[in-house]
Amino acid sequence: MGSLFHWDQTNQRNHINLIDPLGYLDFLNLMMHSTFVMTDSGGIQEETTVLGIPCLTLRDTTERPITISQGTNVLVWNDTQKIIDEAFKILDRKGKTGNHPELWDGKAAERIVEVLLKE
């Protein structure tokens, strides 16, 4: 069971909904339609960068530093005030924006085939 936080702009209320585990495509769809994501997962740090969705990572380090230097990821560790500050920056449209890192264009397979054909 996971959790999903939802802010209802219309009624100015927030909700935490418990959800069953999702398959990859359903979870990707959920991320694509999120204002931001909070995670401790390295894979999600990468996916949010590709999707252009702000990501708050609840860790003090990452094995994916490119998601911080070029992407949408911010390390907030377990610092409650930093989590709140960064979340409000995002909601106020002043949060970190990122770019797709070089070669994160979904064409890796094509480049691999080109290299193999040359050999």
C-alpha angles and dihedrals in degrees: 000000000000132000133239123197115209127188113203105211092190098054096026091232133127129217137192110207124190111224134186118248112284132218117248097263094046090048091048089051090051091052092047090058097043126107088217140339130228115203148145092211121111092206092055090050087059095043094050089050091054091046093046091237117143112248129200109198115206094213136085095229138028134203086212103063093161088071087064101038095044107005140064097271127119123184109226099164110194094314103134095198093049091049091051093044094049093044092053091047088056093046089049089050091245097106128117117292122196143190133234107268114243112282093015088118101114092252100105092115091055091051091048092051090049091053092047092049091052090054 
